[in-house]
């Protein structure tokens, strides 16, 4: 996946697409930073790269909101454009109804074992993430699970 990003960067440079060039350079820098973080350098898997890209996209969306509140529509538009470029490399988001159904099934399975509270939440979140894959946001899963379990 990293090689694909690098190839797309080269193509964007040739096309003189400033937003795409800046976004892909930022994404590759974030991936490299994640690879060298820690005691040893590692090669990130595609799933880990998706996680980095998802994090960077989330930052862009949040920044766009803050710029919008601050009256900087030009900067907000740029951040949204960068978020859109990153979204092209992310798996499609899972349908809300499908995610609700997965959460309901996993809550029923875990509560049938007698687990409650935080222990049940941890088990349900883990099971939902495994079933939903990369298409589901972890924060969204946590909110749905807390609601289904009646926690907080």
LINGI-V441685 format. One record per residue. N is the residue number from 1. RES is the residue in three letters. SS is DSSP state (@ for helix, = for strand, . for the rest). OMEGA is omega in whole degrees, -180 to 180 (none if undefined). Layout:
# LINGI-V441685
n:N res:RES ss:SS omega:OMEGA
n:N res:RES ss:SS omega:OMEGA
This chain:
# LINGI-V441685
n:1 res:UNK ss:. omega:179
n:2 res:UNK ss:@ omega:178
n:3 res:UNK ss:@ omega:178
n:4 res:UNK ss:@ omega:177
n:5 res:UNK ss:@ omega:180
n:6 res:UNK ss:@ omega:179
n:7 res:UNK ss:@ omega:178
n:8 res:UNK ss:@ omega:177
n:9 res:UNK ss:@ omega:179
n:10 res:UNK ss:@ omega:179
n:11 res:UNK ss:@ omega:180
n:12 res:UNK ss:@ omega:177
n:13 res:UNK ss:@ omega:179
n:14 res:UNK ss:@ omega:-179
n:15 res:UNK ss:@ omega:-179
n:16 res:UNK ss:. omega:178
n:17 res:UNK ss:. omega:-172
n:18 res:UNK ss:@ omega:-178
n:19 res:UNK ss:@ omega:-180
n:20 res:UNK ss:@ omega:179
n:21 res:UNK ss:@ omega:-179
n:22 res:UNK ss:@ omega:-178
n:23 res:UNK ss:@ omega:-179
n:24 res:UNK ss:@ omega:176
n:25 res:UNK ss:@ omega:178
n:26 res:UNK ss:@ omega:-179
n:27 res:UNK ss:@ omega:179
n:28 res:UNK ss:@ omega:177
n:29 res:UNK ss:@ omega:179
n:30 res:UNK ss:@ omega:178
n:31 res:UNK ss:@ omega:179
n:32 res:UNK ss:@ omega:179
n:33 res:UNK ss:@ omega:178
n:34 res:UNK ss:@ omega:-179
n:35 res:UNK ss:@ omega:-177
n:36 res:UNK ss:@ omega:177
n:37 res:UNK ss:. omega:-179
n:38 res:UNK ss:. omega:-175
n:39 res:UNK ss:. omega:-179
n:40 res:UNK ss:. omega:176
n:41 res:UNK ss:. omega:-180
n:42 res:UNK ss:. omega:174
n:43 res:UNK ss:. omega:-178
n:44 res:UNK ss:. omega:174
n:45 res:UNK ss:. omega:179
n:46 res:UNK ss:@ omega:179
n:47 res:UNK ss:@ omega:179
n:48 res:UNK ss:@ omega:177
n:49 res:UNK ss:@ omega:176
n:50 res:UNK ss:@ omega:177
n:51 res:UNK ss:@ omega:178
n:52 res:UNK ss:@ omega:-180
n:53 res:UNK ss:@ omega:178
n:54 res:UNK ss:@ omega:178
n:55 res:UNK ss:@ omega:180
n:56 res:UNK ss:@ omega:179
n:57 res:UNK ss:@ omega:179
n:58 res:UNK ss:@ omega:177
n:59 res:UNK ss:@ omega:-179
n:60 res:UNK ss:@ omega:179
n:61 res:UNK ss:@ omega:179
n:62 res:UNK ss:@ omega:180
n:63 res:UNK ss:@ omega:179
n:64 res:UNK ss:@ omega:178
n:65 res:UNK ss:@ omega:180
n:66 res:UNK ss:@ omega:178
n:67 res:UNK ss:@ omega:179
n:68 res:UNK ss:@ omega:178
n:69 res:UNK ss:@ omega:-179
n:70 res:UNK ss:. omega:178
n:71 res:UNK ss:. omega:179
n:72 res:UNK ss:. omega:-177
n:73 res:UNK ss:@ omega:180
n:74 res:UNK ss:@ omega:179
n:75 res:UNK ss:@ omega:179
n:76 res:UNK ss:@ omega:179
n:77 res:UNK ss:@ omega:179
n:78 res:UNK ss:@ omega:180
n:79 res:UNK ss:@ omega:178
n:80 res:UNK ss:@ omega:179
n:81 res:UNK ss:@ omega:178
n:82 res:UNK ss:@ omega:178
n:83 res:UNK ss:@ omega:178
n:84 res:UNK ss:@ omega:177
n:85 res:UNK ss:@ omega:180
n:86 res:UNK ss:@ omega:-179
n:87 res:UNK ss:@ omega:179
n:88 res:UNK ss:. omega:-177
n:89 res:UNK ss:. omega:-179
n:90 res:UNK ss:. omega:177
n:91 res:UNK ss:. omega:-180
n:92 res:UNK ss:. omega:-180
n:93 res:UNK ss:. omega:179
n:94 res:UNK ss:. omega:180
n:95 res:UNK ss:. omega:-178
n:96 res:UNK ss:@ omega:-180
n:97 res:UNK ss:@ omega:179
n:98 res:UNK ss:@ omega:179
n:99 res:UNK ss:@ omega:177
n:100 res:UNK ss:@ omega:-180
n:101 res:UNK ss:@ omega:179
n:102 res:UNK ss:@ omega:179
n:103 res:UNK ss:@ omega:-179
n:104 res:UNK ss:@ omega:179
n:105 res:UNK ss:@ omega:-178
n:106 res:UNK ss:@ omega:176
n:107 res:UNK ss:@ omega:179
n:108 res:UNK ss:@ omega:-180
n:109 res:UNK ss:@ omega:-176
n:110 res:UNK ss:@ omega:-180
n:111 res:UNK ss:@ omega:177
n:112 res:UNK ss:@ omega:178
n:113 res:UNK ss:. omega:178
n:114 res:UNK ss:. omega:179
n:115 res:UNK ss:. omega:179
n:116 res:UNK ss:. omega:174
n:117 res:UNK ss:@ omega:-176
n:118 res:UNK ss:@ omega:179
n:119 res:UNK ss:@ omega:179
n:120 res:UNK ss:@ omega:-179
n:121 res:UNK ss:@ omega:180
n:122 res:UNK ss:@ omega:-179
n:123 res:UNK ss:@ omega:-179
n:124 res:UNK ss:@ omega:-180
n:125 res:UNK ss:@ omega:180
n:126 res:UNK ss:@ omega:-179
n:127 res:UNK ss:@ omega:-180
n:128 res:UNK ss:@ omega:179
n:129 res:UNK ss:@ omega:179
n:130 res:UNK ss:@ omega:-178
n:131 res:UNK ss:@ omega:-176
n:132 res:UNK ss:@ omega:180
n:133 res:UNK ss:@ omega:-176
n:134 res:UNK ss:@ omega:-176
n:135 res:UNK ss:@ omega:-178
n:136 res:UNK ss:. omega:179
n:137 res:UNK ss:. omega:-178
n:138 res:UNK ss:@ omega:180
n:139 res:UNK ss:@ omega:179
n:140 res:UNK ss:@ omega:178
n:141 res:UNK ss:@ omega:-178
n:142 res:UNK ss:@ omega:179
n:143 res:UNK ss:@ omega:-180
n:144 res:UNK ss:@ omega:-179
n:145 res:UNK ss:@ omega:178
n:146 res:UNK ss:@ omega:180
n:147 res:UNK ss:@ omega:-178
n:148 res:UNK ss:@ omega:-180
n:149 res:UNK ss:@ omega:-179
n:150 res:UNK ss:. omega:180
n:151 res:UNK ss:. omega:173
n:152 res:UNK ss:. omega:none
